[in-house]
Amino acid sequence: QVQLVESGGGLVQAGGSLRLSCAASGSIFGIKSMGWYRQTPGKQRELVAAISTDRTTNYADSVKGRFTISRDNAKNTVYLEMNSLKPEDTAVYYCYVITVLTTTHWGQGTQVTVSS
């Protein structure tokens, strides 16, 4: 079984920064891809950023140039550095990992609130 523990969410003013972390533990035989989705009430969950084993990254257009995703393979941890935050970034952020066994696991979600 794989567990993901997220941290780093909170309340910040527009223009501020937050850093999210997500650490995976348990029966991990290898991680292929890691990343973050976000969701607001009444909307579908949307991909924010993803990073593969070779550190190739992918970002939603709405966060390009403001958010940076990174990973520490030794710690099975993925990070999301969020700068120049906007009120529209307010959401619950969920991390995920896709293992080499092609299973997908999700974190519990962390609230990010950006006030105007």
Residue pairs with C-beta under 8 A, 6 or more apart in sequence:
1 26
1 27
2 24
2 25
2 26
2 27
2 28
2 97
2 99
2 103
2 105
3 24
3 25
3 26
3 105
4 22
4 23
4 24
4 95
4 96
4 97
4 105
4 106
4 107
4 108
5 22
5 23
5 25
5 107
5 108
6 20
6 21
6 22
6 93
6 94
6 95
6 107
6 108
6 109
6 110
7 20
7 21
7 22
7 110
8 18
8 19
8 20
8 21
8 110
9 18
9 20
9 93
9 110
9 111
9 112
10 18
10 111
10 112
10 113
11 113
11 114
11 115
12 18
12 85
12 112
12 113
12 114
12 115
13 114
13 115
14 85
14 86
14 87
14 114
14 115
14 116
15 84
15 85
16 85
16 114
17 81
17 82
17 83
17 84
17 85
18 82
18 85
18 112
19 79
19 80
19 81
19 82
20 36
20 79
20 80
20 82
20 93
20 95
20 110
20 112
21 77
21 78
21 79
22 34
22 36
22 77
22 78
22 79
22 95
22 107
23 75
23 76
23 77
24 31
24 34
24 76
24 77
24 97
24 105
25 76
28 76
28 97
28 99
29 99
29 100
29 101
30 99
30 100
30 101
31 53
31 73
31 76
31 97
31 98
31 99
31 100
32 52
32 53
32 98
32 99
32 100
32 102
33 50
33 51
33 52
33 53
33 97
33 98
34 50
34 51
34 71
34 78
34 95
34 96
34 97
34 98
35 47
35 48
35 49
35 50
35 51
35 58
35 69
35 78
35 95
35 96
36 47
36 48
36 49
36 50
36 69
36 78
36 80
36 93
36 94
36 95
36 96
37 45
37 46
37 47
37 48
37 93
37 94
37 96
38 45
38 46
38 48
38 89
38 91
38 92
38 93
38 94
38 112
39 45
39 46
39 91
39 92
39 94
39 109
40 90
40 91
40 92
45 94
46 60
47 58
47 60
48 59
48 60
48 63
48 67
48 80
48 93
49 57
49 58
49 59
49 60
49 63
49 67
49 68
49 69
49 80
50 57
50 58
50 69
51 57
51 58
51 69
51 70
51 71
51 78
53 73
55 70
55 71
57 69
59 67
59 69
62 88
63 82
63 89
66 82
66 83
66 84
66 85
67 80
67 81
67 82
67 83
68 80
68 81
68 83
69 78
69 79
69 80
69 81
70 78
70 79
70 81
71 77
71 78
71 79
72 78
72 79
76 97
78 95
78 97
80 93
80 95
82 89
82 112
85 112
85 114
86 114
87 114
87 115
87 116
88 114
89 112
89 114
90 112
90 113
90 114
91 111
91 112
92 109
92 110
92 111
92 112
93 109
93 110
93 111
93 112
94 106
94 107
94 108
94 109
95 106
95 107
96 104
96 105
96 106
96 107
97 104
97 105
98 104
99 105
